[in-house]
Every structure is written in structure tokens, then in C-alpha cells.
Amino acid sequence: MIYFDYSATTPIHPDVLEIYTRYEREFFANANSSHALGQKTQRVIDEQLGIMSNLLGIQPNELIITSSAVESNNTVLKGVALKYPNKKHIISSSIEHASIIGAISFLEHQGYEIDFVNLDENGRFDLKHLESLLREDTLLVTLIAVDSETGIRQPIEEIGQLCHKHQVLFHSDITQAVGKSKFDLSNVDYASFSAHKIYGPKGVAGLIKKENVGLIPLLHGGHSITAYRASTPQTALVCALSKALQIAYETYEDRFTYVSQLKDYLIKKVSHLDRVVINSNHYSIPFIVNVSILDTRPEEILEVFSNEDCYLSSKSACSGQEEFSNSVFAITKDKQRAQSSYRISLSHLSTQSEIDTLVSVIERIVHES
Ligand SMILES: Cc1ncc(COP(=O)(O)O)c(C=O)c1O
């Protein structure tokens, strides 16, 4: 199997799986129980929250554990709207994950006004346009940190400064950035990320909420790990998330360097091919290479790749079947290019020989279709 869909999900790291099974066995007690075993379990969770918050540059009480980045995103959008009911304007973008777009559409139906920030020719948010959209009644600006389709990194530090200058709250979906890009959350009020994108298990994620900003929880049911998300603390999943995060931070430089070399190799091999155009640019993280193979239909081409036991995606795995890539269209203004775009996502687990196989399949497609 040749897997180039690491931005959709990653295989669990063996050490993370080991931690998960060990803690599930040894610390199965309910951390909210007042007996000694419960309290011991609570201490394990507190310790891991401390480790994770230290890595993320936040306070331990600023990390809420959720089940997924979809849940984190929905909690922020709806929970902030409930907390500050007098503000009815939200700013976002066309390249957000479906969970942001979905939550925003829901709020739009409740009477909220939505504005989308333009992208410049490099696929980055136009900050002048963003500033012109900010209003007295703006509830929240929610903008993604790294575009999941083109890998383009957005200037979330500057966006945060701008929002704070205008006293507007800022949320960023950092799901594709964690472990793959450096970022500073000093001026970010809320942020969402997920374990399964960083070689952790599915079913656990994080929501950062700074201490000085408000939020109404979506799930009520008493104080759990925090007051913002009820249900019995998922001790082993918290430990697994923490281990995945620790490995991501410890190995960041090595993985980044290795994957950068692989990306250069891939681009060198495909960029001279007929009908192949590269959509990612110098703002893209090396882990995502977006290419268009012109005059092809993704549903057919992905099958060709699958028949070779080779897996990549034609756009964000969570988008609807009919859509084309908003991100590629935003940069290229070329519908055909956006319709025939493919995301090749690389990892420290990828090899040059896997890329050779991928390139040979692309060459065949270009010659035969
Ligand atoms: C940018 C972004 N946000 C949110 C999600 C959803 O993550 P989860 O599967 O943890 O809900 C994804 C995953 O596809 C993503 O790429």
C-alpha cells in the first residue's frame, strides 16, 4: 500500500497505541470519583494537561478535551454565539473545514450575518479586506491556520493582532498546522486541533480557550475535566493525545527537513509533465502538495490510483462529492484546474520509492487519458 493521504488521517504511532492500551487498563477509574483510584486517575489527567499546555504555550486550564476537531469547531461557533448574544456578525472564509462552514450556515439561519475574507493571489487571507470587514457587532473571526487542500500557511499571528486591536475574538482551526508548522497562539483566543492528524487515535481532540474569554458548553452534564465539556473523562485518550503531541513536537525539525526534501523531489519529478500543474506555493507546508492533472475527472483518476494500491485525495475528504476545490479556485480562478486537483499529503513515513511509484502512475494517466 502506498498512502499519500496523511492530511485526511494518520496511522497511530506504536508508542501512542501502547500508552493508550496501558492507561486504559491501569487507569480505568472515573477521574471524577472521590475514592483513591479516581483521584489517582485525576492526577494522571492533570499531569498530561500540564505537558500539553506547556507544548502549546497555554495554561493547563485553557485546554478543553473534546472528541474531534469537528466538535471543537462547533463548540466554539455555537458556544461563543450563546455567550455573547448581542453580537450577530461572524467573519470566516471559503476555505474553512466543513465543520466551520456547517456551523456558520446554522448560525446564518438563526439570523447571523456572515462575511468571508478574500484571498490574495498567493492564497493568503487579505488582511486589509479583513480589517474593512470588522464591525462593532462582530462576534468572532474564525480563520484556518493551514489550508487542508493546498497546505498554504495563513498569518494567524498577524490576524490575531488585528482582531485584538479591534477588540474582536479570534478562533483558528489549527488542525492541519499542529506538528507541521510553527505557530504562536499569543493572540489567538480559541483554537481547535485533533489527535488523529498527528498519529494519535481517532475520537479525541483539543479545544483551546483562553482564560479571559467566554464560552457556553454544548454538552451539559456537570464539571468533567473542565466545566466546558461534560462526560466521564477519557483518561487513556487524553494520555494518547498527549503522547502524540509530545512526539510531534520532539520530532518536528527532523520530520520537517525530511519531508521538505521529499516534496522537492516530488515537485521536480512531476512539474515537467504535460498537463500537470502545481497549485501549492512557497507558503505551503511541505506536507501537502496540491497538483492539477488537467482534463481529468477525480472520481476516475482516484480509482486508477486505488487499483495500484495508492491512496490520495481529490479534495478535503470531508467535502461533498460534487464540489471542486475552493482553495485551488481561490488562488487560480480557474474552475477546470480546481476540478482536476489532487492533494498528495506526505509524511515522515513516506519514501522516495513510494514517490517514484506515484509519479509513474501519474505519467501513465497523462499519456493514456
Ligand atoms: C482543518 C480541519 N479541521 C477539522 C477537521 C475535522 O477533524 P476531526 O476528524 O477530528 O473531526 C479536519 C479533518 O478533516 C481538518 O482538516
The ligand as a Gaussian input file, in Angstrom:
#p B3LYP/6-31G(d) Opt

LIG

0 1
 C       -8.811000      21.695000       9.047000
 C       -9.617000      20.575000       9.643000
 N      -10.488000      20.852000      10.619000
 C      -11.238000      19.902000      11.184000
 C      -11.149000      18.586000      10.772000
 C      -12.010000      17.557000      11.424000
 O      -11.251000      16.805000      12.347000
 P      -11.926000      15.600000      13.143000
 O      -11.870000      14.417000      12.235000
 O      -11.071000      15.424000      14.365000
 O      -13.297000      15.992000      13.497000
 C      -10.254000      18.251000       9.749000
 C      -10.163000      16.861000       9.257000
 O      -10.548000      16.519000       8.187000
 C       -9.468000      19.276000       9.168000
 O       -8.615000      19.009000       8.183000

